[in-house]
């Protein structure tokens, strides 16, 4: 219309709303839109005013709006500004507690255990009373005003004990609100177990019980601590005695092993010398020569085992002292590799050395020789005839890395678990009927550890093996 209002008709009558409020609602500036309805009480002949086609209404030249209804045409004059400005008085008529009507001459007080509260209220408006709308707010329980409603009754159940005020406001048919409204205060008294003093007493009792329990527990822990201290002292003494006995037994076992192995070494050397002499003097007797060679080979294997056991016993002692000196790793590898020329030639193997210069470490020369000898011997033993063995030495910033690569059968997962333990037999076997004591790798690992280095292997079954030794660089 000419005043900025939009008019709409539907099967519930004719409604008017502010165009500005609609725009503000669309832009999110307001949460709801207020509309004014027109029905029979405003002169609309029939509530249902929806037309059969659009637009279902029209605006005449004089500004009046025409709408079709089921009982004829309804004409609305937007310039008609007569409005019900009478503020409706609000009155709370009745309060019932668990079905019993309460006396409201004074703020009522109710005992504990009340479950349901019913309130009845009204607002006086003699012009279109059915359009009167209400809002309620039970202060002390609700967070704010309720939605507008035509209901004249509200109920609450299971309210907690406390002081409450019920407020009721109302508006007439033209939306004029009585903001003062009516109010009713009342009190719901608690059971004794709902009072503050009861919970304070319960808290004090629980605190006292907790303190008593804590003192009892503390005393129990003190007694238990004394018992455990005595038990620990007793068990510690027993463990010390057992440990001393075990250490003494271990020293005795090592000493006996060293004496036994040392005493075996001299007779074996004598037998080997005699067998070699028999071999040289029995060349004219083939059978005797073959027998002497077998004796010599068996004695050499036994002597190698004895020497390895002596080395293992010597290296395993914690008090072993290393004769430290600066050693060129490349020169050491060349020196040791020269001693394998006969073995590699017999098995038609090729030995390649890729050694970077000035790769120096600080260590015991004889121990380092034994490390290289054991790893190179291992590669020669388990590599097939005609294969390639590669030894490399590379200088890193703080370490020297030496690798021994062979083309043998490789290592299984089970082999890797027991690789550097003494007296362990792996799945692979020497390819030239050489002897294997199962001590070489364990000796190498112990010597590398005493030099502050580390040793490991990388291998897959059927793809050969690579053994790495890393030592601190000088």
DOTOR-811613 format. One record per residue (C-alpha): residue number from 1; residue in one letter; z, y, x negated. Coordinates in steps of 0.1 Angstrom, whole numbers. Example, Ala and Ser with C-alpha at 12.3 -4.5 7.8 and 13.67 -1.06 7.14 Angstrom:
BEGIN
{1,'a',{78,-45,-123}}
{2,'s',{71,-11,-137}}
***
This chain:
BEGIN
{1,'x',{0,0,0}}
{2,'x',{2,37,-10}}
{3,'x',{37,32,-24}}
{4,'x',{29,6,-51}}
{5,'x',{40,-25,-30}}
{6,'x',{20,-57,-26}}
{7,'x',{21,-73,9}}
{8,'x',{16,-110,14}}
{9,'x',{16,-132,45}}
{10,'x',{22,-169,49}}
{11,'x',{35,-194,75}}
{12,'x',{70,-180,70}}
{13,'x',{61,-144,78}}
{14,'x',{51,-112,59}}
{15,'x',{67,-103,26}}
{16,'x',{67,-72,5}}
{17,'x',{73,-70,-33}}
{18,'x',{70,-43,-60}}
{19,'x',{39,-45,-81}}
{20,'x',{59,-31,-110}}
{21,'x',{85,-59,-107}}
{22,'x',{57,-85,-107}}
{23,'x',{43,-70,-140}}
{24,'x',{77,-69,-156}}
{25,'x',{83,-105,-146}}
{26,'x',{50,-115,-161}}
{27,'x',{58,-97,-193}}
{28,'x',{92,-114,-195}}
{29,'x',{113,-82,-191}}
{30,'x',{131,-94,-159}}
{31,'x',{142,-128,-149}}
{32,'x',{135,-126,-111}}
{33,'x',{116,-107,-85}}
{34,'x',{132,-92,-54}}
{35,'x',{111,-94,-22}}
{36,'x',{117,-82,14}}
{37,'x',{107,-104,43}}
{38,'x',{95,-93,78}}
{39,'x',{98,-117,107}}
{40,'x',{105,-116,144}}
{41,'x',{135,-93,140}}
{42,'x',{112,-67,123}}
{43,'x',{86,-69,151}}
{44,'x',{63,-96,138}}
{45,'x',{53,-114,169}}
{46,'x',{49,-148,153}}
{47,'x',{64,-161,121}}
{48,'x',{33,-179,111}}
{49,'x',{8,-153,100}}
{50,'x',{-15,-171,77}}
{51,'x',{-51,-163,85}}
{52,'x',{-80,-188,86}}
{53,'x',{-98,-171,57}}
{54,'x',{-93,-146,29}}
{55,'x',{-84,-118,31}}
{56,'x',{-59,-127,58}}
{57,'x',{-51,-90,65}}
{58,'x',{-65,-56,60}}
{59,'x',{-55,-20,54}}
{60,'x',{-68,7,78}}
{61,'x',{-78,43,70}}
{62,'x',{-44,56,80}}
{63,'x',{-26,33,55}}
{64,'x',{-13,8,80}}
{65,'x',{-15,-29,73}}
{66,'x',{-29,-54,98}}
{67,'x',{-19,-91,97}}
{68,'x',{-29,-119,122}}
{69,'x',{-2,-141,137}}
{70,'x',{-3,-170,161}}
{71,'x',{8,-145,188}}
{72,'x',{-15,-117,181}}
{73,'x',{-19,-89,155}}
{74,'x',{10,-75,137}}
{75,'x',{7,-39,124}}
{76,'x',{30,-27,95}}
{77,'x',{35,10,87}}
{78,'x',{45,12,50}}
{79,'x',{55,48,55}}
{80,'x',{82,38,79}}
{81,'x',{113,43,57}}
{82,'x',{142,36,82}}
{83,'x',{165,13,63}}
{84,'x',{198,-4,70}}
{85,'x',{221,15,46}}
{86,'x',{253,0,61}}
{87,'x',{273,-18,34}}
{88,'x',{285,-51,50}}
{89,'x',{323,-55,47}}
{90,'x',{333,-89,32}}
{91,'x',{362,-110,43}}
{92,'x',{376,-143,31}}
{93,'x',{386,-160,64}}
{94,'x',{401,-193,54}}
{95,'x',{412,-215,25}}
{96,'x',{419,-252,29}}
{97,'x',{435,-275,3}}
{98,'x',{429,-312,7}}
{99,'x',{421,-305,44}}
{100,'x',{452,-284,51}}
{101,'x',{448,-247,59}}
{102,'x',{467,-224,35}}
{103,'x',{486,-192,43}}
{104,'x',{468,-162,28}}
{105,'x',{492,-134,36}}
{106,'x',{503,-137,-1}}
{107,'x',{486,-152,-31}}
{108,'x',{491,-189,-25}}
{109,'x',{507,-213,-51}}
{110,'x',{500,-250,-49}}
{111,'x',{518,-279,-65}}
{112,'x',{502,-304,-88}}
{113,'x',{477,-331,-77}}
{114,'x',{455,-310,-54}}
{115,'x',{419,-323,-54}}
{116,'x',{397,-303,-31}}
{117,'x',{396,-266,-22}}
{118,'x',{374,-252,6}}
{119,'x',{368,-215,11}}
{120,'x',{352,-199,42}}
{121,'x',{341,-162,41}}
{122,'x',{318,-138,61}}
{123,'x',{303,-104,61}}
{124,'x',{299,-81,91}}
{125,'x',{263,-69,99}}
{126,'x',{252,-63,135}}
{127,'x',{216,-58,125}}
{128,'x',{199,-91,116}}
{129,'x',{232,-109,107}}
{130,'x',{212,-140,98}}
{131,'x',{197,-121,68}}
{132,'x',{231,-115,52}}
{133,'x',{233,-132,17}}
{134,'x',{263,-140,-4}}
{135,'x',{273,-145,-41}}
{136,'x',{306,-161,-52}}
{137,'x',{324,-163,-86}}
{138,'x',{356,-184,-91}}
{139,'x',{370,-165,-121}}
{140,'x',{388,-189,-144}}
{141,'x',{363,-217,-138}}
{142,'x',{327,-204,-132}}
{143,'x',{308,-186,-160}}
{144,'x',{294,-160,-136}}
{145,'x',{280,-152,-102}}
{146,'x',{263,-179,-82}}
{147,'x',{228,-176,-69}}
{148,'x',{222,-158,-36}}
{149,'x',{228,-180,-6}}
{150,'x',{231,-177,32}}
{151,'x',{260,-203,31}}
{152,'x',{294,-190,42}}
{153,'x',{314,-217,26}}
{154,'x',{321,-230,-10}}
{155,'x',{341,-260,-22}}
{156,'x',{357,-270,-55}}
{157,'x',{371,-303,-65}}
{158,'x',{395,-315,-93}}
{159,'x',{402,-280,-107}}
{160,'x',{425,-280,-137}}
{161,'x',{459,-263,-134}}
{162,'x',{458,-225,-139}}
{163,'x',{454,-191,-122}}
{164,'x',{421,-184,-104}}
{165,'x',{405,-155,-84}}
{166,'x',{377,-162,-59}}
{167,'x',{354,-132,-56}}
{168,'x',{328,-129,-28}}
{169,'x',{301,-101,-25}}
{170,'x',{274,-98,2}}
{171,'x',{242,-78,11}}
{172,'x',{226,-69,44}}
{173,'x',{191,-75,56}}
{174,'x',{177,-47,35}}
{175,'x',{194,-59,3}}
{176,'x',{222,-33,3}}
{177,'x',{250,-50,-16}}
{178,'x',{288,-46,-12}}
{179,'x',{296,-49,-49}}
{180,'x',{333,-46,-43}}
{181,'x',{334,-75,-20}}
{182,'x',{366,-95,-13}}
{183,'x',{388,-115,-36}}
{184,'x',{416,-141,-33}}
{185,'x',{439,-151,-61}}
{186,'x',{458,-184,-62}}
{187,'x',{476,-207,-87}}
{188,'x',{474,-244,-92}}
{189,'x',{505,-257,-109}}
{190,'x',{503,-286,-134}}
{191,'x',{520,-320,-136}}
{192,'x',{548,-320,-163}}
{193,'x',{524,-339,-186}}
{194,'x',{499,-310,-183}}
{195,'x',{522,-283,-194}}
{196,'x',{521,-266,-229}}
{197,'x',{558,-275,-236}}
{198,'x',{551,-312,-229}}
{199,'x',{522,-313,-253}}
{200,'x',{542,-293,-279}}
{201,'x',{569,-320,-276}}
{202,'x',{544,-348,-279}}
{203,'x',{529,-331,-310}}
{204,'x',{564,-328,-325}}
{205,'x',{571,-364,-318}}
{206,'x',{538,-376,-333}}
{207,'x',{544,-354,-363}}
{208,'x',{579,-369,-368}}
{209,'x',{565,-404,-364}}
{210,'x',{538,-397,-389}}
{211,'x',{564,-383,-414}}
{212,'x',{586,-414,-409}}
{213,'x',{556,-437,-413}}
{214,'x',{545,-418,-444}}
{215,'x',{580,-421,-460}}
{216,'x',{581,-458,-452}}
{217,'x',{546,-463,-466}}
{218,'x',{555,-443,-497}}
{219,'x',{586,-464,-503}}
{220,'x',{566,-496,-498}}
{221,'x',{539,-484,-523}}
{222,'x',{566,-475,-548}}
{223,'x',{581,-510,-546}}
{224,'x',{546,-525,-548}}
{225,'x',{537,-504,-578}}
{226,'x',{568,-516,-596}}
{227,'x',{559,-552,-588}}
{228,'x',{523,-547,-600}}
{229,'x',{534,-530,-632}}
{230,'x',{556,-559,-640}}
{231,'x',{528,-584,-631}}
{232,'x',{503,-564,-652}}
{233,'x',{526,-564,-682}}
{234,'x',{531,-601,-678}}
{235,'x',{494,-609,-674}}
{236,'x',{484,-585,-702}}
{237,'x',{507,-603,-726}}
{238,'x',{492,-636,-715}}
{239,'x',{457,-623,-719}}
{240,'x',{465,-609,-754}}
{241,'x',{479,-643,-764}}
{242,'x',{448,-661,-750}}
{243,'x',{425,-636,-766}}
{244,'x',{441,-640,-800}}
{245,'x',{439,-678,-796}}
{246,'x',{402,-675,-786}}
{247,'x',{395,-652,-815}}
{248,'x',{412,-676,-839}}
{249,'x',{393,-705,-824}}
{250,'x',{361,-686,-827}}
{251,'x',{367,-677,-863}}
{252,'x',{376,-713,-871}}
{253,'x',{345,-725,-853}}
{254,'x',{323,-701,-872}}
{255,'x',{339,-710,-905}}
{256,'x',{335,-747,-898}}
{257,'x',{299,-741,-888}}
{258,'x',{292,-721,-920}}
{259,'x',{309,-748,-942}}
{260,'x',{290,-776,-925}}
{261,'x',{257,-759,-927}}
{262,'x',{263,-748,-962}}
{263,'x',{273,-783,-973}}
{264,'x',{242,-797,-956}}
{265,'x',{219,-773,-975}}
{266,'x',{225,-787,-1010}}
{267,'x',{219,-824,-1001}}
{268,'x',{187,-814,-982}}
{269,'x',{174,-795,-1012}}
{270,'x',{181,-826,-1034}}
{271,'x',{163,-849,-1009}}
{272,'x',{134,-825,-1008}}
{273,'x',{131,-823,-1046}}
{274,'x',{133,-861,-1048}}
{275,'x',{107,-865,-1021}}
{276,'x',{83,-841,-1038}}
{277,'x',{88,-860,-1071}}
{278,'x',{80,-893,-1054}}
{279,'x',{49,-877,-1038}}
{280,'x',{36,-866,-1073}}
{281,'x',{44,-900,-1089}}
{282,'x',{31,-921,-1060}}
{283,'x',{-4,-908,-1058}}
{284,'x',{-17,-942,-1069}}
{285,'x',{3,-957,-1040}}
{286,'x',{-11,-942,-1008}}
{287,'x',{16,-956,-985}}
{288,'x',{44,-944,-1008}}
{289,'x',{28,-909,-1010}}
{290,'x',{25,-906,-973}}
{291,'x',{61,-916,-968}}
{292,'x',{72,-891,-994}}
{293,'x',{52,-863,-977}}
{294,'x',{68,-871,-943}}
{295,'x',{102,-870,-959}}
{296,'x',{94,-836,-975}}
{297,'x',{81,-822,-942}}
{298,'x',{112,-834,-923}}
{299,'x',{135,-820,-949}}
{300,'x',{117,-786,-949}}
{301,'x',{121,-784,-912}}
{302,'x',{158,-793,-914}}
{303,'x',{162,-768,-943}}
{304,'x',{145,-741,-922}}
{305,'x',{169,-747,-893}}
{306,'x',{199,-746,-917}}
{307,'x',{187,-713,-931}}
{308,'x',{182,-699,-897}}
{309,'x',{217,-710,-886}}
{310,'x',{232,-694,-917}}
{311,'x',{213,-662,-910}}
{312,'x',{225,-662,-874}}
{313,'x',{261,-667,-884}}
{314,'x',{258,-640,-910}}
{315,'x',{241,-615,-887}}
{316,'x',{265,-622,-858}}
{317,'x',{295,-611,-878}}
{318,'x',{306,-576,-868}}
{319,'x',{317,-567,-904}}
{320,'x',{283,-572,-919}}
{321,'x',{273,-542,-941}}
{322,'x',{237,-530,-943}}
{323,'x',{222,-519,-977}}
{324,'x',{206,-488,-962}}
{325,'x',{176,-472,-980}}
{326,'x',{143,-455,-971}}
{327,'x',{116,-481,-963}}
{328,'x',{79,-475,-958}}
{329,'x',{72,-497,-928}}
{330,'x',{34,-500,-936}}
{331,'x',{41,-512,-971}}
{332,'x',{67,-536,-958}}
{333,'x',{42,-551,-933}}
{334,'x',{15,-555,-960}}
{335,'x',{41,-573,-983}}
{336,'x',{52,-597,-956}}
{337,'x',{16,-603,-943}}
{338,'x',{5,-614,-977}}
{339,'x',{28,-644,-974}}
{340,'x',{10,-657,-943}}
{341,'x',{-24,-660,-959}}
{342,'x',{-23,-698,-963}}
{343,'x',{-11,-704,-927}}
{344,'x',{-37,-681,-911}}
{345,'x',{-65,-695,-933}}
{346,'x',{-55,-731,-923}}
{347,'x',{-57,-721,-886}}
{348,'x',{-88,-700,-892}}
{349,'x',{-70,-670,-877}}
{350,'x',{-78,-633,-885}}
{351,'x',{-49,-609,-892}}
{352,'x',{-57,-572,-887}}
{353,'x',{-34,-545,-898}}
{354,'x',{-36,-509,-883}}
{355,'x',{-9,-490,-901}}
{356,'x',{-4,-452,-901}}
{357,'x',{8,-438,-934}}
{358,'x',{43,-423,-940}}
{359,'x',{60,-443,-913}}
{360,'x',{95,-444,-929}}
{361,'x',{128,-457,-916}}
{362,'x',{162,-460,-930}}
{363,'x',{174,-496,-931}}
{364,'x',{182,-528,-950}}
{365,'x',{150,-539,-968}}
{366,'x',{158,-576,-966}}
{367,'x',{168,-574,-929}}
{368,'x',{136,-554,-921}}
{369,'x',{116,-581,-939}}
{370,'x',{132,-608,-918}}
{371,'x',{124,-589,-886}}
{372,'x',{87,-586,-895}}
{373,'x',{86,-622,-909}}
{374,'x',{100,-637,-877}}
{375,'x',{77,-617,-853}}
{376,'x',{46,-624,-875}}
{377,'x',{55,-661,-878}}
{378,'x',{59,-663,-841}}
{379,'x',{25,-648,-835}}
{380,'x',{8,-672,-860}}
{381,'x',{26,-702,-846}}
{382,'x',{16,-697,-809}}
{383,'x',{-19,-683,-814}}
{384,'x',{-48,-707,-811}}
{385,'x',{-71,-716,-839}}
{386,'x',{-97,-689,-846}}
{387,'x',{-78,-662,-827}}
{388,'x',{-71,-626,-837}}
{389,'x',{-36,-613,-845}}
{390,'x',{-31,-575,-847}}
{391,'x',{-2,-557,-862}}
{392,'x',{1,-519,-858}}
{393,'x',{25,-493,-870}}
{394,'x',{25,-458,-854}}
{395,'x',{47,-428,-862}}
{396,'x',{62,-409,-833}}
{397,'x',{83,-378,-833}}
{398,'x',{117,-395,-837}}
{399,'x',{108,-432,-841}}
{400,'x',{84,-457,-857}}
{401,'x',{68,-482,-832}}
{402,'x',{55,-515,-846}}
{403,'x',{36,-540,-824}}
{404,'x',{26,-576,-829}}
{405,'x',{-3,-587,-806}}
{406,'x',{-14,-623,-803}}
{407,'x',{-39,-643,-781}}
{408,'x',{-15,-671,-773}}
{409,'x',{-6,-686,-739}}
{410,'x',{16,-656,-729}}
{411,'x',{51,-656,-713}}
{412,'x',{62,-666,-679}}
{413,'x',{89,-648,-660}}
{414,'x',{114,-675,-669}}
{415,'x',{104,-671,-706}}
{416,'x',{111,-633,-704}}
{417,'x',{147,-639,-691}}
{418,'x',{157,-660,-721}}
{419,'x',{134,-645,-747}}
{420,'x',{159,-631,-772}}
{421,'x',{187,-656,-767}}
{422,'x',{195,-682,-795}}
{423,'x',{184,-718,-792}}
{424,'x',{160,-712,-763}}
{425,'x',{128,-732,-760}}
{426,'x',{100,-714,-742}}
{427,'x',{72,-729,-721}}
{428,'x',{46,-723,-749}}
{429,'x',{44,-747,-779}}
{430,'x',{31,-740,-814}}
{431,'x',{-6,-746,-817}}
{432,'x',{-6,-762,-852}}
{433,'x',{23,-786,-849}}
{434,'x',{46,-761,-866}}
{435,'x',{83,-764,-862}}
{436,'x',{102,-739,-840}}
{437,'x',{140,-736,-841}}
{438,'x',{144,-712,-812}}
{439,'x',{163,-687,-834}}
{440,'x',{137,-664,-848}}
{441,'x',{135,-640,-819}}
{442,'x',{173,-639,-814}}
{443,'x',{178,-631,-851}}
{444,'x',{151,-603,-850}}
{445,'x',{168,-588,-819}}
{446,'x',{202,-588,-835}}
{447,'x',{188,-572,-867}}
{448,'x',{169,-545,-847}}
{449,'x',{201,-537,-828}}
{450,'x',{221,-533,-860}}
{451,'x',{195,-507,-871}}
{452,'x',{199,-487,-839}}
{453,'x',{165,-497,-825}}
{454,'x',{152,-517,-796}}
{455,'x',{128,-547,-792}}
{456,'x',{109,-559,-761}}
{457,'x',{78,-579,-751}}
{458,'x',{50,-573,-727}}
{459,'x',{30,-604,-715}}
{460,'x',{12,-621,-687}}
{461,'x',{6,-659,-686}}
{462,'x',{-28,-667,-702}}
{463,'x',{-33,-632,-716}}
{464,'x',{-13,-633,-749}}
{465,'x',{18,-613,-758}}
{466,'x',{27,-581,-775}}
{467,'x',{61,-577,-791}}
{468,'x',{73,-541,-798}}
{469,'x',{99,-529,-823}}
{470,'x',{111,-493,-822}}
{471,'x',{132,-480,-851}}
{472,'x',{146,-445,-857}}
{473,'x',{123,-425,-880}}
{474,'x',{135,-409,-912}}
***
